[in-house]
Amino acid sequence: MPALKSLFMLLVVPALLAAQVTMQTVRNMPANTWLAVPNSSFSALDPCPSRNCSYSGVSGLAGFFHWSGGAYDTKRDRLVLWGGGHNDYRGNEIYVFDINTMIWQRLTDPTANPVNCGQTNGDGTPNSRHTWAGLAYIAHADRFFGSGGALNCDIGGCGADKTWTFNFDTKQWTDRLPAGTKPPTGCGNSCAYDSVSGKVFWADNNYPGNGAGLYSYNYNANQWTKHDSYSYYETGMAVDTKRGLLFIVGAGNVFVYAVGSNNFTRQTWSTTGASALVSAAKLGLEYDPVADKIVGWNGGAVYGLNPDTRVWTQYGSTGAPTAEATGTYGRWRYVPSVNAYIVANSKDDNVHFFKLTAGGGTAITSAPPSRPSWVSVFPNPARSFTRISFGVTAGVCKASIHDIRGRQVAAFPAIDGSSLVWRTDAIPAGVYLLTMEENAGKGETVRILIVK
């Protein structure tokens, strides 16, 4: 009987404790508080706990977090982590933390006998690497994006210049082979997805060549574009979708680009208030559409920047986890469905949430499908904007949007492309009907919910 009781305590009690924290628990958190999810480390998912596998490296799974980040899959509501690299850990598997269940899952298995210092393994998957802040979720295409970093390599490893995307439905990686001027992807890179333009903005540094600068990757066109030649290393990056501003923060600077108006002249902002985060490196940085602030963390207190006043505010540190010494990067993410932040720090630490402002969040109910739907709208519900994506088979199409009384509120008479952005800042909350028509006569109507 004592043995059975011990087995029950080992297997059942942790699951019960984890179940005490749900999405609703996070939605109901008071403002300016931290919450740990009990027994939410993913050490139990270690594919090689004995550390004697071909991919174990010198640190085992603990090295998965060294200089590595993640992204947030808003369609499935889960934090996505990918890391390893150098000689710390050579496994290239993906882990996800699903906030619907508050449980970790190893989404893919590590490639056995990974290539040393090369970009692509024998099975066609990308080699593991320190990912820094070079990961993003391209929401309108439903793809996980990764590039750059320090490859699994005994010596060196920087300069990984391939552009990879991962399909969550098929669990397959794709080497995109993009056109344009792609970054050399030296170590310490950072990026941020802009849901308005649909682009991934990318900051690179001078190592290993002369390709430092700000870049953007257009998934739909599968093309890189270089915008300037400034050097960035281990900075935080976030896009303020309300103002169309790209923020690059860290190493003592706040740099801003007006990407919403395609102005790539770098601005240097002087900010005031509790600005300790500005001097940090390796930080996590996000735009919070509810608080309407740029919010960052790298251990201890949380910091928020008001883009209008340029003043930083310091928020709670009580209950905050200890940041990984090699950096936070994209493992700090804003979660729209619960209006809170999520962070994962090590294989043995619990997942933590931070609530900046009270409120339950907005569920993402209509992320773009992988097709065959002709028209998709994301985000939906929407606040300040939504992107309308479509597959045109016969040239130019047109679109119109009406309220539930039949009054037209927007019209796009001639569209020749694959997507458009509808700005809804001045549109009252409510239900609206989007009607798309193409020259071949095909049409579709989609409901859009605007919330304020």
Residue pairs with C-beta under 8 A, 6 or more apart in sequence:
14 38
14 39
15 39
17 38
17 39
18 37
18 38
18 39
18 40
18 102
18 103
19 102
20 38
21 35
21 37
21 38
21 102
22 102
23 77
23 99
23 100
23 337
23 338
25 35
26 35
26 99
26 335
26 338
26 340
26 353
26 355
27 338
27 339
27 340
27 359
27 360
27 361
28 360
29 35
29 340
29 353
29 355
30 355
30 358
31 355
31 356
31 357
31 358
32 315
32 316
32 355
32 356
33 316
33 318
33 319
33 354
33 355
34 316
34 318
34 319
34 320
34 321
34 352
34 353
34 354
35 319
35 352
35 353
35 354
35 355
36 319
36 321
36 350
36 351
36 352
37 102
37 350
37 351
37 352
37 353
38 350
39 350
40 97
40 102
40 103
40 104
40 350
40 351
41 104
41 346
41 347
41 348
41 349
41 350
42 95
42 97
42 104
42 106
42 347
43 61
43 347
43 348
45 95
45 104
45 105
45 106
46 60
46 61
46 347
47 53
47 61
47 91
47 93
47 106
47 109
47 110
48 55
48 56
48 60
48 61
48 91
48 110
49 60
49 61
51 60
53 91
53 110
53 112
54 90
54 112
54 113
54 114
55 84
55 89
55 90
55 91
55 92
55 110
55 111
55 112
55 113
55 114
55 128
55 152
56 89
56 90
56 91
57 63
57 84
57 86
57 87
57 88
57 89
57 90
57 91
57 152
58 87
58 88
59 66
59 88
59 89
60 89
61 89
61 91
61 347
62 89
62 346
62 347
62 348
63 84
63 88
63 89
64 81
64 83
64 84
64 89
64 91
64 95
64 347
65 83
65 324
65 326
65 331
65 345
65 346
65 347
66 83
66 84
66 85
66 86
66 88
66 89
66 130
66 324
66 326
67 83
67 85
67 86
67 130
67 131
67 132
67 150
67 187
67 282
67 326
67 327
67 329
68 81
68 82
68 83
68 84
68 85
68 130
68 131
68 132
68 149
68 327
68 329
68 331
69 81
69 83
69 131
69 132
69 133
69 134
69 135
69 284
69 327
69 328
69 329
69 330
69 331
70 79
70 80
70 81
70 82
70 83
70 131
70 135
70 329
70 330
70 331
70 333
70 344
71 79
71 80
71 135
71 136
71 137
71 144
71 145
71 193
71 330
71 333
72 78
72 79
72 80
72 137
72 333
72 334
72 335
72 342
73 79
73 80
73 96
73 137
73 144
73 168
74 137
74 139
74 336
74 337
74 364
74 367
74 379
75 139
75 142
75 168
75 364
75 367
76 96
76 98
76 168
77 98
77 99
77 100
77 335
77 337
77 364
78 96
78 97
78 98
78 99
78 100
79 96
79 97
79 99
79 331
79 333
79 342
79 344
79 351
80 94
80 95
80 96
80 107
80 135
80 137
80 144
81 94
81 95
81 96
81 97
81 331
81 344
82 92
82 94
82 95
82 131
82 135
82 144
82 146
83 89
83 128
83 129
83 130
83 131
84 90
84 91
84 92
84 128
84 129
84 130
84 152
85 127
85 128
85 129
85 130
85 131
85 149
85 150
85 151
85 152
85 153
85 157
86 129
86 130
86 150
86 151
86 152
86 153
86 157
87 152
87 153
87 154
88 130
89 128
90 110
90 114
90 128
90 152
91 110
91 111
91 114
91 128
92 108
92 110
92 111
92 114
92 121
92 125
92 126
92 127
92 128
92 152
93 106
93 107
93 108
93 109
93 110
94 106
94 107
94 108
94 144
94 166
95 104
95 105
95 106
95 107
96 104
96 105
96 107
97 103
97 104
97 105
97 342
97 344
97 351
98 104
98 105
99 335
99 337
99 338
99 342
102 351
107 168
107 171
108 171
110 128
111 121
111 122
111 123
111 125
113 122
114 121
114 127
114 128
114 152
115 121
115 122
115 127
115 152
116 152
116 153
116 154
117 151
117 152
117 153
117 154
117 156
117 157
118 127
118 151
119 126
119 127
119 151
119 160
119 161
119 162
120 126
120 127
120 162
120 175
121 127
124 173
124 175
125 173
126 146
126 162
126 164
126 173
126 175
127 151
127 152
127 160
128 151
128 152
129 148
129 149
129 150
129 151
129 152
129 157
129 160
130 149
130 150
130 157
130 187
131 146
131 148
131 149
131 329
131 330
132 148
132 149
132 187
132 188
132 189
132 190
132 234
132 327
132 329
133 189
133 190
133 191
133 234
133 235
133 236
133 237
133 284
133 329
133 330
134 146
134 147
134 148
134 149
134 185
134 189
134 190
134 191
134 202
135 144
135 145
135 146
135 191
135 329
135 330
136 144
136 145
136 191
136 192
136 193
136 200
136 330
137 143
137 144
137 145
137 193
138 144
138 145
138 165
138 193
138 198
138 200
138 219
139 193
139 195
139 367
139 368
139 378
139 379
140 195
140 198
140 219
140 368
140 376
140 378
140 387
140 389
140 419
141 165
141 198
141 219
141 220
141 368
142 167
142 168
142 169
142 367
142 368
142 369
142 370
143 165
143 166
143 167
143 219
144 165
144 166
144 168
145 163
145 164
145 165
145 166
145 191
145 193
145 200
145 217
145 219
146 164
146 165
146 166
147 160
147 161
147 162
147 163
147 164
147 183
147 185
147 189
147 191
147 202
147 217
148 160
148 161
148 183
148 185
148 186
148 187
148 189
148 204
149 157
149 158
149 160
149 185
149 187
149 189
150 156
150 157
150 158
150 160
150 187
151 157
151 158
151 160
157 187
158 185
158 186
158 187
158 207
158 208
159 184
159 185
159 186
159 208
159 209
160 185
161 182
161 183
161 184
161 185
162 175
162 176
163 175
163 176
163 177
163 178
163 182
163 217
163 224
164 173
164 174
164 175
164 176
165 173
165 174
165 176
165 219
166 172
166 173
166 174
167 174
167 370
169 370
176 222
177 222
178 217
178 222
178 223
178 224
179 221
179 222
179 223
179 224
180 223
180 224
180 225
180 226
181 215
181 224
181 225
181 226
182 215
182 224
183 189
183 202
183 204
183 211
183 213
183 215
183 224
183 226
184 204
184 208
184 209
184 211
184 212
185 204
186 204
186 205
186 206
186 207
186 208
186 209
186 211
186 212
187 205
187 207
187 233
188 205
188 207
188 232
188 233
188 234
189 202
189 203
189 204
189 205
189 232
190 202
190 203
190 232
190 234
190 235
190 236
190 237
190 248
190 329
191 200
191 201
191 202
191 203
191 237
192 200
192 201
192 237
192 238
192 239
192 246
192 285
193 199
193 200
193 201
193 239
194 200
194 201
194 239
194 241
194 246
194 259
195 239
195 241
195 378
195 379
195 385
195 387
196 239
196 241
196 244
196 260
196 385
196 387
196 421
197 216
197 259
197 260
197 421
198 218
198 219
198 220
198 387
198 419
199 216
199 217
199 218
199 219
200 216
200 217
200 219
201 214
201 215
201 216
201 237
201 239
201 246
201 257
201 259
202 214
202 215
202 216
202 217
203 213
203 214
203 215
203 232
203 235
203 237
203 248
204 211
204 212
204 213
204 214
204 215
204 231
204 232
205 212
205 231
205 232
205 233
206 212
206 231
211 226
212 229
212 230
212 231
212 232
213 226
213 227
213 228
213 229
213 230
213 231
214 226
214 227
214 228
214 230
214 232
214 257
214 264
214 266
215 224
215 225
215 226
215 227
216 224
216 225
216 227
216 259
217 223
217 224
218 224
218 225
220 418
220 419
227 257
227 264
228 264
228 266
230 255
230 266
232 248
233 251
233 281
234 250
234 251
234 281
234 282
234 327
235 248
235 249
235 250
235 251
235 281
235 283
236 247
236 248
236 249
236 250
236 283
236 284
236 285
236 296
237 246
237 247
237 248
237 249
237 285
238 246
238 247
238 249
238 285
238 286
238 287
238 294
239 245
239 246
239 247
239 259
239 287
240 246
240 247
240 287
240 294
240 307
241 287
241 289
241 384
241 385
242 289
242 292
242 384
242 425
243 260
243 307
244 258
244 259
244 260
244 261
245 256
245 257
245 258
245 259
245 260
245 307
246 256
246 257
246 258
246 259
247 254
247 255
247 256
247 285
247 287
247 294
247 305
248 254
248 255
248 256
248 257
249 255
249 277
249 278
249 283
249 285
249 294
249 296
249 305
250 278
250 279
250 280
250 281
250 282
250 283
251 279
251 281
252 278
252 279
253 268
253 278
254 268
254 269
254 270
254 271
254 278
254 305
255 266
255 267
255 268
255 269
256 266
256 267
256 268
256 269
257 263
257 264
257 265
257 266
257 267
258 265
258 267
269 310
270 310
271 278
271 305
271 310
271 311
271 312
272 310
272 311
272 312
273 311
273 312
273 313
273 314
274 301
274 303
274 312
274 313
274 314
275 303
275 312
276 301
276 303
276 314
277 283
277 296
277 297
277 298
277 303
277 312
278 312
280 296
280 298
281 298
281 327
282 298
282 326
282 327
282 328
282 329
283 296
283 297
283 298
283 327
283 328
283 329
283 332
284 296
284 297
284 298
284 328
284 329
284 330
284 331
284 332
284 333
284 343
285 294
285 295
285 296
285 332
286 294
286 295
286 296
286 332
286 333
286 334
286 341
287 293
287 294
287 295
287 334
288 294
288 295
288 304
288 334
288 356
288 357
289 336
289 383
289 384
290 339
290 356
290 357
290 359
290 361
291 304
291 356
291 357
292 306
292 307
293 304
293 305
293 306
293 307
293 313
293 356
294 304
294 305
294 307
295 302
295 303
295 304
295 305
295 334
295 341
295 356
296 302
296 303
296 304
296 305
296 332
297 303
297 320
297 323
297 328
297 332
297 341
297 343
297 354
298 323
298 327
298 328
298 332
299 320
299 321
299 322
299 323
299 328
300 317
300 320
300 323
301 314
301 315
301 316
301 317
301 320
302 314
302 315
302 316
302 317
302 320
302 341
302 354
302 356
303 312
303 313
303 314
303 315
304 312
304 313
304 315
304 356
305 311
305 312
305 313
306 312
306 313
315 354
315 356
316 354
319 352
320 352
320 354
321 343
321 345
321 349
321 350
321 352
322 345
322 349
323 345
324 331
324 345
324 346
328 343
328 345
331 343
331 344
331 345
332 341
332 342
332 343
333 341
333 342
333 343
334 340
334 341
335 341
335 342
335 353
335 361
336 361
336 362
336 363
336 364
336 379
337 361
337 362
337 363
337 364
338 353
338 360
338 361
339 355
339 357
339 359
339 360
339 361
339 362
340 353
340 354
340 355
340 356
340 361
341 353
341 354
341 355
341 356
342 351
342 352
342 353
343 351
343 352
343 353
343 354
344 351
344 352
345 352
362 379
362 381
362 383
362 451
363 381
364 378
364 379
364 380
365 380
365 381
366 376
366 377
366 378
366 379
366 380
367 376
367 378
367 379
368 376
368 377
368 378
368 389
369 376
371 391
374 390
374 391
374 436
374 442
374 444
375 388
375 389
375 390
375 434
375 436
375 444
375 446
376 388
376 389
376 390
376 446
377 386
377 387
377 388
377 389
377 434
377 446
377 448
378 386
378 387
378 389
379 386
379 387
380 386
380 448
380 449
381 449
381 450
381 451
382 424
382 448
382 449
382 450
382 451
383 424
383 450
383 451
383 452
384 423
384 424
384 425
385 421
385 422
385 423
385 424
385 425
386 421
386 422
386 424
386 448
387 419
387 420
387 421
387 422
388 399
388 419
388 420
388 421
388 422
388 434
388 436
389 418
389 419
390 397
390 418
390 419
390 436
391 418
392 415
392 416
392 417
392 418
392 438
393 438
393 440
393 442
394 438
394 439
394 440
394 442
395 416
395 438
395 439
396 414
396 415
396 416
396 438
396 439
397 415
397 436
397 437
397 438
397 439
398 411
398 412
398 413
398 414
398 415
398 436
398 437
398 438
399 411
399 412
399 415
399 420
399 434
399 435
399 436
399 437
400 408
400 410
400 411
400 412
400 434
400 435
401 408
401 409
401 410
401 411
401 422
401 432
401 433
401 434
401 435
401 448
402 408
402 409
402 432
402 433
402 435
403 409
403 430
403 431
403 432
403 433
404 430
404 431
404 432
404 433
409 427
409 432
410 422
412 420
422 448
424 450
427 450
428 450
428 452
429 450
429 451
429 452
430 449
430 450
431 447
431 448
431 449
431 450
432 447
432 448
432 449
432 450
433 445
433 446
433 447
433 448
434 445
434 446
434 447
434 448
435 443
435 444
435 445
436 443
436 444
436 445
436 446
437 443
